Amino acid sequence: MSSENSLKDLLKRATEQAESGRQEEAEASFTKIITQYPRDSRGLLGRSLLRLARGNADGALEDVDAALRLGEDWFLYTHRATIRRSIGQRGEALGDVERALSLRPLKSHAKRALEYLRTQLHLK
């Protein structure tokens, strides 16, 4: 594979497109990454983040679920919790944050999310 199509280059291009407001191009670029590198979760995560930002929570959830099938990661669980919270699935979001903390117990971002969700669910 040429360096023009290396995973690093493709991720950089897709991220730059998203950051410059070229969201349709960015989504197409992330989809290309997913197709070319099906065992790497970064394309799925990037597209999930983009889809959530564009208001497509269902698509974002589908992508993060696929990324988690490739391997567990504390950030993926935290991101899925954010999606689930945005669509009213607070109990499921709490479970995701708890799983994120079990994988990375010292991450303050996950701890804050857990406390917030517990407060929202009146579990304190």
C-alpha positions in Angstrom: 0.0 0.0 0.0 1.4 3.4 -0.9 2.2 5.9 1.8 -0.6 8.1 0.4 -3.1 5.4 1.6 -1.3 4.5 4.9 -3.6 4.3 7.9 -1.9 7.3 9.6 -2.3 9.4 6.5 -6.0 8.5 6.0 -6.8 9.2 9.7 -5.0 12.5 9.5 -6.9 13.5 6.3 -10.3 12.4 7.7 -9.7 14.3 10.9 -8.6 17.5 9.1 -11.7 17.3 6.9 -14.0 17.0 10.0 -12.2 19.8 11.8 -12.6 22.1 8.7 -16.3 21.5 8.5 -16.2 19.1 5.5 -18.3 16.5 7.3 -19.5 14.6 4.3 -16.0 14.2 3.0 -14.8 13.2 6.5 -17.5 10.5 6.8 -16.5 9.1 3.4 -12.8 9.1 4.5 -13.6 7.3 7.7 -15.7 4.8 5.8 -12.7 4.2 3.5 -10.5 3.6 6.5 -13.0 1.1 7.9 -13.1 -0.8 4.6 -9.3 -0.8 4.1 -8.4 -1.5 7.8 -11.3 -3.6 9.1 -9.4 -4.8 12.2 -8.5 -1.3 13.3 -11.1 0.5 15.5 -9.9 4.0 14.9 -11.9 4.5 11.7 -15.0 3.3 13.4 -14.3 5.6 16.4 -13.7 8.6 14.1 -16.9 8.0 12.2 -18.8 7.5 15.4 -17.6 10.8 16.8 -18.5 12.5 13.6 -21.9 11.0 13.4 -22.7 12.0 16.9 -21.6 15.5 16.2 -23.9 15.5 13.2 -26.9 14.3 15.2 -26.8 10.7 14.1 -26.8 9.0 17.4 -28.0 5.7 16.0 -25.2 5.6 13.5 -22.7 6.6 16.1 -23.9 3.9 18.5 -23.6 1.3 15.6 -20.0 2.3 14.9 -18.9 2.3 18.5 -20.5 -1.1 19.1 -18.6 -2.4 16.1 -15.4 -0.9 17.5 -15.9 -2.6 20.8 -16.4 -6.0 19.0 -12.8 -5.5 17.8 -11.5 -5.0 21.3 -12.4 -3.4 24.6 -11.0 0.1 25.4 -11.9 2.5 28.2 -12.4 5.4 25.8 -14.8 3.4 23.6 -17.0 2.7 26.6 -16.9 6.3 27.7 -17.9 7.4 24.2 -20.7 4.9 24.1 -21.9 6.2 27.5 -22.0 9.7 26.0 -24.1 8.4 23.1 -26.4 6.4 25.3 -26.9 9.3 27.7 -27.8 11.6 24.7 -30.6 9.2 23.7 -32.0 8.7 27.2 -30.4 5.3 28.0 -29.0 6.4 31.3 -28.8 3.0 32.9 -26.9 1.5 30.0 -24.6 4.6 30.0 -23.9 4.0 33.7 -22.9 0.4 32.9 -20.5 1.6 30.2 -18.8 4.2 32.5 -18.4 1.5 35.2 -16.8 -0.8 32.6 -14.5 2.0 31.4 -13.4 2.6 35.0 -12.8 -1.1 35.5 -10.4 -1.0 32.5 -8.8 2.3 33.5 -9.6 3.2 37.1 -7.6 6.4 37.3 -9.1 8.2 34.4 -10.7 11.4 35.9 -12.9 11.9 32.8 -14.6 8.5 33.4 -14.9 9.2 37.1 -16.7 12.5 36.5 -19.0 10.8 34.0 -19.8 8.1 36.5 -20.6 10.6 39.2 -22.8 12.6 36.9 -24.7 9.5 35.8 -25.2 8.3 39.3 -26.6 11.7 40.2 -28.9 11.6 37.2 -30.1 8.2 38.2 -30.3 9.1 41.9 -27.9 6.3 42.8 -25.6 8.3 45.1 
